[in-house]
Amino acid sequence: MSITFQKRQKEMKRLEKQKEKAERRAQKKLAKDKEAENPNAAPLDPALDPTIDWSFKNELELDGHR
């Protein structure tokens, strides 16, 4: 392969990555705009978060408040 061909391939790959990054940014902005568009949405309540383990005991409680 000639160096010119390699340079062209490298430049094409760089342009492709740049385009993909711009698309991702546009999608994030669109999602953010949609989120801001709905101000009546209820804020996230930590009590309703299923990922929180509420049965966990605080370390201080377990140690007996040294």
N, C-alpha and C positions, 0 to 999 in steps of 0.2 A: 504494500500500500504506500502511496505517496504521502508525504507530510501534509500536502494541501488537503487531501481527502480526509485525513485524520483530524485536521483543524476544523474542516467543515462539519464533520460528524460531532465533534466536541461542541461546536457552536450551536448546532441543531439541538443537541441534548440540553444545553444551557437554556436555550429559548423555550424548550418544552417544559423544563422545570419551572421557569419563570411564569409561564402561562398557567400551569397547574397551581402554583402558589397564589396567583391572582384570583383564580377561580375559588380556591379555598377561602381566601379573604372575603370575597364577595358573598359566599354562602354564609360565613360567620356573621357578616354585617346584616344580611337579610334576616337571619335567625334572631339577631339582637334587636333589629327593628320590629319584628313581629312580637317579641317579648315586651318591648316598650309600648307597643300599640295597644296592649290589653292591660290597662292600669287597674281594672277591677278584679284581676286575678288574685286569689287569696294568697297571702304570703305563706311560705313554707313554715309549717308548725313542726318544731322538733319532736313534739309528742307523737306526731303521726308518722315520723320517719321509721320505716321498718328495719333500717340498718343499725339503729341504736339498740344496744343491749341494756335495757333498763334494770336488769337483775344484777348488774355489775356492782360490787361494793367498793366504795372509796378505800384507797390504801390506808388512810388515816383511821377509818372505822375499823379496819381489820387489825391494825397495829395497836389499837387501844389508846390513841392520843398520847403517846409518850410524853 
